[in-house]
Amino acid sequence: MSAAMQVAAATAFLTCAVAVTQAQPASVALPRTLGDGVYTAEQAARGRAVYNVRCAECHMTDLAGHEYAGALAGYGFQLKWQDATLAELFGRIRSMPLGRGGSLSGQEYLDILAYVLQKNTYAEGRTELTTAVVSKWPPIRIERVLRSPDPDR
């Protein structure tokens, strides 16, 4: 193949690749950080309802925890989970309630995680948190938040 034909073939390939990339809907892209908004307010509201019934007994209604059940909001949460991945936190949440891990539906666990993120003032987004987002590579890391948890949520 001549050099001119190679250039023409490469140009045609790149033109097609750009056209295909631009044709992809924006919703295909997974968030890269918690700042991108990985859950919706509605999902966090569902998570709050499940949390209050299944988790608050041990982790308290304000998510502050106590000596036997770790904090899920605020400084204690940040100290424990900073730089961990979203998948690691999700795995821990799925191991609860104590002695009954896995007793909730997968969606309920995702909703609880959304509520925990909301209470820690991570940005809400336009799409719900899914296992695809939780398990994506490279992983989403839990970054330190300098704001106090919102007590009204």
Buried (B, 14 or more C-beta within 10 A) or exposed (E): EEEEEEEEEEEEEEEEEEEEEEEEEEEEEBBEBBEBBBBBEEBBBBBBBBBEEBBBEBBBEBBBBEEEBBBBBBEBBBEBBEEBBBBBBBBBBBEBBEEEBEEBEEBBBBBBBBBBBBBBBBBBBEBBBBEEBBBBEEEBBBBEBEEEBEEEB
